[in-house]
Amino acid sequence: MPALTTTSDGFLLHGEPFRIISGALHYFRVHPALWSDRLRKARLMGLNTVETYIPWNHHQPDPEGGLVLDGFLDLPRFLRLARDEGLRVLLRPGPFICAEWDGGGLPDWLTSDPDIRLRTSDPRFTGAVDRYLDLLLPALRPHMAAAGGPVIAVQVENEYGAYGDDSAYLKHLADAFRSRGVEELLFTCDQGDPGHLASGSLPGVLVTGTFGSRVEQSLARLREHRPEDPLFCAEFWIGWFDHWGGPHHVRDAADAAADLDRLLSAGASVNIYMFHGGTNFGFTNGANHKHAYTPTVTSYDYDAALTECGDPGPKYHAFREVIARHATVPDEPAPVPSPKLTPTAVELSSRAPLLPLAGSLAPAVQADAPVTMDELGQRTGYALYRTTLPAGGDGVLHFARGVGDRGQVFVDGAPVGVLESERHDESLPVRVPRPGATLEVLVENMGGVNYGPRIGAPKGLLGPVSFNGTDLTGWDCHPLPLNAPGALPFAPADGTPVTVPAFHRGTFDVGTPADAFLSLPGWSKGQAWINGFHLGRYWNRGPQRTLYVPAPVLRPGSNELVLLELHGTTATRALLTDTPDLGPENTW
């Protein structure tokens, strides 16, 4: 018998009544040196459980390779730390996780195959899932409740009723967990819609809901669908995520706390989404694509109970008070904000232009027509496409099927325009100074779609390119891996304005490392690294105006900041501040 069992009235843990009061905390969005801190703060708020997704695409980036379980992906260590803090764990391994994460957690070596029917019982998909679980579950079995570990329940898929109705696929997943030694309670989760609940559930598997308001109505729908199951909101949405160009979403703390109180007063269990959001470091953010492509920002603050830097926010204290009415909260002081770095200016005194360095970053692939980034093996980041234009004069460049996701166009090294999939751009008027002029297109993957049928959409140049109706051939297609930007051949800046993509480097001193926020007034768009750690994407489009710098990224003494600035700038300075700026707020 699993450690956690169900009755219509609630849960039993080892035969004793147990209400799940959980919070979402994604280990892969938090610096590993800070996991213990975040877990302690979860317990102090009154949580007895934490929940996390498992991103398949990062744990198995190579279909022929082994499982990655170190650094940010050391899930066994995270589970040990949760156990040591006295917390139970809900695991959500997918295989699809959504999570506003690049590709919804599905690996691009899988999604780039157009013949595979994702999230179905297509044997090509389930075969890949089975091989992944063959690697993952042996590493996790020692941390299951049956082995004395903290994991008390495992989710089957994720909001599947909003996507499909292949019950054979869901049954395959449930059987895959069981046949590989998972004895713990299995559950599904779906939005509180009768059709979703019907399509996304399985007999014998606990049904849970996802919602952020209308508590009584949502719980009633759960009860109507499965009267014998305990009530459990597996995602109680207390905030929301942000897109570039949109507002910073927030939810009133008192409003969220009142709904939490309604849930707990109804006898339901809950998983607060998010307890602590964290950060989409590097190239990990996802995107949505309903009517247009909209990428998610670097911050995953989510207006959560703990802020992006781990400080208790208004919801933390409001939720602690609510939980104390329904369960025992530790008789310890609430945590206080962490120390912050004294504001520090950073002079970026050296440069390295990107486009001339393309050949040194990786060999070019030569082709008659542009090839996608997937075909180049460049799964995230950037690719550069280069050819010559056969004629001079005014004309129109046409990009068949557009770009994925944003292309900067240069003629003889001069910027001439930008194409964005968000605007469905396919054409650009240009003036070509001479026959044989060099055409370069720098394409940025802004994040893989994480929800719906467009998961796996290709990136890069997506079809032939023509000038005034004549197809351009003879392309050099450069993948641009940016694994060690600090090692590039920098030269002292000469004071002239920069009009093309370039790396900018500077150093700064730190006494005692502490959390900080990188502010970039005067810079337009690009990437930032400190001491080789990839903080993520910045963009003056907003709403986000600062990037979170975790204290463990800094070191006493000299530190290095590198920016890849994609557009022209006269700025030469960045600022490490003690205050985040996530943009103008939109309360919902």
Salt bridges, closest charged atoms under 4 A:
ASP37 OD2 - ARG38 NH1 2.73
ASP37 OD1 - ARG40 NH2 3.80
ASP37 OD2 - LYS41 NZ 2.92
GLU51 OE1 - ARG92 NH1 3.48
ASP84 OD1 - ARG83 NH2 2.96
GLU85 OE2 - ARG43 NE 2.58
ASP108 OD1 - ARG379 NE 3.37
ASP122 OD2 - ARG124 NH2 2.92
ASP130 OD1 - HIS172 NE2 2.97
ASP130 OD1 - ARG180 NH2 3.87
ASP134 OD1 - ARG180 NE 2.73
GLU157 OE1 - ARG119 NH2 2.84
ASP175 OD2 - LYS171 NZ 2.79
GLU216 OE2 - ARG262 NE 3.92
GLU228 OE2 - ARG226 NE 3.84
ASP229 OD2 - ARG226 NH1 3.25
GLU235 OE2 - ARG92 NH2 2.72
ASP242 OD2 - HIS248 ND1 2.64
ASP242 OD1 - HIS249 ND1 2.94
ASP255 OD2 - ARG251 NE 2.81
ASP259 OD2 - ARG251 NH2 2.68
ASP259 OD1 - ARG262 NH1 2.60
ASP261 OD1 - ARG325 NH1 3.44
ASP261 OD1 - HIS326 NE2 2.71
ASP303 OD2 - LYS315 NZ 2.39
ASP311 OD2 - LYS340 NZ 2.71
GLU332 OE2 - ARG43 NH1 2.75
GLU347 OE2 - ARG573 NH2 2.61
ASP394 OD1 - ARG431 NE 2.66
ASP405 OD2 - LYS459 NZ 2.78
ASP412 OD2 - ARG434 NE 2.99
GLU420 OE2 - ARG406 NE 2.97
GLU420 OE1 - ARG423 NH1 3.39
GLU420 OE2 - ARG541 NH2 3.12
GLU422 OE1 - ARG541 NH1 3.07
ASP425 OD2 - ARG423 NH2 2.66
GLU426 OE1 - HIS398 NE2 3.90
GLU440 OE2 - ARG386 NH2 2.68
GLU444 OE1 - LYS525 NZ 2.58
GLU444 OE2 - ARG537 NH1 2.37
ASP494 OD1 - ARG351 NH1 3.52
GLU560 OE2 - ARG505 NE 2.51
